[in-house]
Amino acid sequence: MTRSPQTDDSKRYRDTAVFERIGWSALEDWTAAILRKGGVADSDAALAAQLLVRSDARGFATHGVSRLASYIHKLSAGEIAATGALGFSDAAGALRVDAGGMLGQVAMPKAMDAALAELEGRSSLVCQVRDIAHLGAVGMFALQAAEAGAVCLILQATLPVMATPGATRPMIGNNPLALAAPRPDGPPLVIDMACCMAARGNILLAAREGEAIPEGWAIDSDGAATTDPDGALRGSLLPFGGHKGMALAMIVEVLSASLAGAIHAESLNPEGGVASASGGLNAFFLLLSPEHLTPGGRPAYDAHMAAWTATYKAADAGAARIPGERAAQAEAQARREGVPLARPVLAELEALGQKMGLPLR
């Protein structure tokens, strides 16, 4: 029997009955050790662990260490490349990166670092990343750029997991996208979203915890609305905003997959694709330099960012938040008090650690 839907993760994380806090450094070191045991090189394992743990700390519980067991399985099956080197080439002024099927949390931060170096002295840079595995929370990479002073839009096309009501199999990926921008008077603005009503990871968590999901999140394999997470996992996610969410997913598909020349049998099979964190996905990002693109340079950019965000907040008597502020506060708390992990996720991590001979605690 399933329990009633939980729709507010922030409320769940205030309830100490459903989560525990694990020390940041200890969790990061253990995550890196698990990845090394899975064949990932030392420095790459440390890099991926940093991103996974920071994702949890900032509230992206569906794209943090809860994905670790899946990544280890796909590394062992050869579906994700455990090692490799990025290939860089010029595409008529754009930067093209071939990731060789590597883990997204390894390849993308390296690609972003290279792109930020290329942006030096320029107003903008387009970057295409081919053959990369699941990126997790795409906003983490946009945040990386914003913390370096750039505005970043990043998109990734996923395998089909989303459809409209009545469809008997997935039609298109939920195709996440994010934009991050530096602010002169606060943490970077970070907008991170997929084109579905709720992330598939939320449904996976609900299935783990024996909870129902809210109506409107998904349909089953017969195309009918469902609140059963297992039925939803066999069916399809629903887009937010109906046809508008589907249209946005198509925009992401064109920019990050079609322009990359991506033709993968598993994603284009008319019999239906299967959601996967395997390599073979593609991503697209755009970097913009406030110093060089904004008339008046960085001071003019900063002045406008400060003005419009202040207007936005003042309209709600100061109660409104800029996207990214809550995540920054959660991260600061996690650094002080430990990273919050839902108990079912923690149990899975402990089981993974026992299986791999690396106990979590």
URHU-V683869 format. One record per backbone hydrogen bond with DSSP energy under -0.5 kcal/mol. NH is the residue of the N-H (numbers start at 1). CO is the residue of the C=O. E is the energy in kcal/mol with one decimal. If there is no record, write none. Layout:
{{NH;CO;E} {NH;CO;E}}
This chain:
{{3;210;-1.8} {6;212;-0.6} {7;5;-0.5} {9;7;-0.7} {11;8;-0.6} {12;8;-1.8} {13;9;-2.4} {14;10;-0.6} {14;11;-0.7} {15;11;-0.6} {15;12;-1.2} {16;14;-0.9} {18;15;-2.1} {20;341;-2.4} {22;339;-2.3} {27;23;-2.6} {28;24;-2.7} {29;25;-2.8} {30;26;-2.2} {31;27;-2.5} {32;28;-2.4} {33;29;-2.0} {34;30;-2.3} {35;31;-2.2} {36;32;-2.5} {37;33;-2.2} {38;34;-1.3} {39;36;-1.8} {40;35;-2.3} {41;82;-0.6} {45;41;-3.1} {46;42;-2.1} {47;43;-2.0} {48;44;-2.6} {49;45;-2.4} {50;46;-2.1} {51;47;-1.7} {52;48;-2.6} {53;49;-2.5} {54;50;-2.2} {55;51;-2.1} {56;52;-1.8} {57;53;-2.5} {58;54;-2.0} {59;56;-1.7} {60;55;-2.8} {61;59;-1.4} {63;60;-1.9} {64;61;-0.7} {67;64;-2.0} {68;65;-1.6} {71;67;-2.3} {72;68;-2.6} {73;69;-2.2} {74;70;-2.2} {75;71;-2.5} {76;72;-2.4} {77;73;-1.7} {78;75;-1.0} {79;74;-2.0} {80;74;-1.5} {81;101;-2.5} {87;98;-2.3} {88;86;-0.5} {89;96;-2.2} {91;94;-3.2} {94;91;-1.4} {95;126;-2.7} {96;89;-3.0} {96;94;-0.6} {97;128;-3.2} {98;87;-2.9} {99;97;-0.6} {99;130;-2.8} {101;131;-3.3} {102;99;-1.3} {102;131;-0.5} {103;81;-0.8} {104;134;-0.8} {106;103;-1.8} {107;103;-2.8} {108;104;-2.1} {110;106;-0.9} {111;107;-2.5} {112;108;-2.9} {113;109;-2.1} {114;110;-2.2} {115;111;-2.4} {116;112;-2.7} {117;113;-1.8} {118;114;-1.9} {119;115;-1.9} {120;116;-0.7} {120;117;-0.7} {122;119;-3.0} {125;287;-2.0} {127;285;-2.7} {128;95;-2.7} {129;283;-2.7} {130;97;-3.1} {130;128;-0.5} {132;281;-2.7} {133;102;-2.4} {134;277;-1.1} {137;63;-0.5} {138;136;-1.0} {140;137;-1.9} {141;138;-1.2} {142;138;-1.4} {143;139;-2.5} {144;140;-1.4} {145;141;-1.6} {146;142;-2.4} {147;143;-2.9} {148;144;-0.7} {148;145;-0.8} {149;146;-1.6} {150;145;-2.3} {151;288;-2.6} {152;180;-2.5} {153;286;-2.1} {154;178;-2.6} {155;284;-2.8} {156;176;-2.1} {157;282;-1.3} {161;172;-1.9} {162;172;-2.6} {163;237;-2.7} {166;223;-1.7} {167;164;-2.1} {171;162;-3.1} {172;162;-1.8} {177;193;-3.2} {178;154;-2.4} {179;191;-2.3} {180;152;-2.2} {181;189;-2.1} {189;181;-2.3} {190;323;-1.7} {191;179;-3.1} {192;190;-0.6} {193;177;-2.6} {195;174;-3.4} {197;238;-2.9} {202;199;-1.1} {203;199;-1.1} {204;200;-2.3} {205;201;-2.3} {206;202;-2.2} {207;203;-2.4} {208;204;-2.2} {209;205;-2.2} {210;206;-0.7} {210;207;-0.6} {211;206;-2.6} {212;3;-2.2} {213;227;-2.6} {217;214;-1.3} {218;226;-0.5} {219;236;-2.6} {220;224;-2.8} {223;220;-2.2} {226;218;-1.6} {229;227;-0.6} {232;228;-2.3} {233;229;-2.3} {234;230;-1.3} {235;231;-0.8} {235;232;-0.5} {236;219;-2.0} {237;161;-3.3} {238;217;-2.4} {240;195;-1.8} {242;239;-0.9} {244;241;-1.9} {245;240;-0.7} {245;242;-0.5} {246;242;-1.6} {247;243;-2.3} {248;244;-2.2} {249;245;-1.9} {250;246;-1.8} {251;247;-1.9} {252;248;-2.1} {253;249;-2.2} {254;250;-2.3} {255;251;-2.3} {256;252;-2.8} {257;253;-1.8} {258;253;-2.4} {259;254;-2.2} {260;257;-0.6} {261;258;-1.6} {262;257;-2.3} {263;261;-0.6} {267;264;-1.2} {268;264;-1.6} {269;265;-1.2} {272;269;-2.3} {279;79;-2.4} {281;132;-1.7} {282;157;-0.7} {283;129;-2.8} {284;155;-2.3} {285;127;-2.6} {286;153;-2.7} {287;125;-2.8} {288;151;-2.7} {289;123;-2.6} {290;149;-0.6} {290;288;-0.7} {293;289;-2.9} {294;290;-1.1} {297;294;-2.9} {300;296;-0.7} {300;297;-0.5} {301;297;-1.8} {302;298;-3.1} {303;299;-2.2} {304;300;-2.0} {305;301;-2.6} {306;302;-2.5} {307;303;-2.0} {308;304;-2.8} {309;305;-1.9} {310;306;-1.7} {311;307;-2.2} {312;308;-2.3} {313;309;-2.3} {314;310;-2.6} {315;311;-1.5} {316;313;-1.5} {317;314;-1.6} {318;313;-2.3} {319;316;-2.5} {320;313;-0.6} {325;322;-2.5} {328;324;-1.9} {329;325;-2.2} {330;326;-2.6} {331;327;-2.4} {332;328;-2.1} {333;329;-2.2} {334;330;-2.5} {335;331;-2.2} {336;332;-1.4} {337;333;-3.4} {338;334;-2.0} {339;22;-3.4} {341;20;-2.9} {343;18;-2.0} {346;342;-2.7} {347;343;-2.5} {348;344;-1.8} {349;345;-2.4} {350;346;-2.4} {351;347;-2.1} {352;348;-2.4} {353;349;-2.8} {354;350;-2.2} {355;351;-2.3} {356;352;-2.0} {357;354;-0.9} {358;353;-3.2}}
